[in-house]
Amino acid sequence: MTIMLKRAYDLATQTDGERILVDRLWPRGLTKAKAKIDLWLKEVAPSTELRQWFGHDPEKWLEFKKKYRAELKGNPALSELQAISRQKDITLVYAARDQLHNEAVVLKQILDRSA
């Protein structure tokens, strides 16, 4: 199955498959109708403390990835996401402006390895 990444503010398309929001907070200024989110899996998002510490600072990226992976160990939401990704095409939806340094990138790497 295919795993894609997309910003919440980008238009949804039919090729997205199941759209799963992986942010702890709902994207600012975006209505639920416009977002077209199939599942909001906020439990898989980084903790509030980790998110605030990281602040999407590229210089903290390597340390963020390490800490986030540690948080995900034993997280039932990650197991749920892995199960879904084995059954159908999915798009991990996130709100961050930085398309290279966000939790969806880390999740995609994990899902690609477990496929």
Stockholm file with secondary structure:
# STOCKHOLM 1.0

chainA/1-115         MTIMLKRAYDLATQTDGERILVDRLWPRGLTKAKAKIDLWLKEVAPSTELRQWFGHDPEKWLEFKKKYRAELKGNPALSELQAISRQKDITLVYAARDQLHNEAVVLKQILDRSA
#=GR chainA/1-115 SS CCEEEEETTSCCCGGGCEEEECCSSCCTTCCHHHHTCSEECGGGSCCHHHHHHHTTCGGGHHHHHHHHHHHHTTCHHHHHHHHHHHHSCEEEEECCSCSSSSHHHHHHHHHHHHC
#=GC SS_cons         CCEEEEETTSCCCGGGCEEEECCSSCCTTCCHHHHTCSEECGGGSCCHHHHHHHTTCGGGHHHHHHHHHHHHTTCHHHHHHHHHHHHSCEEEEECCSCSSSSHHHHHHHHHHHHC
//
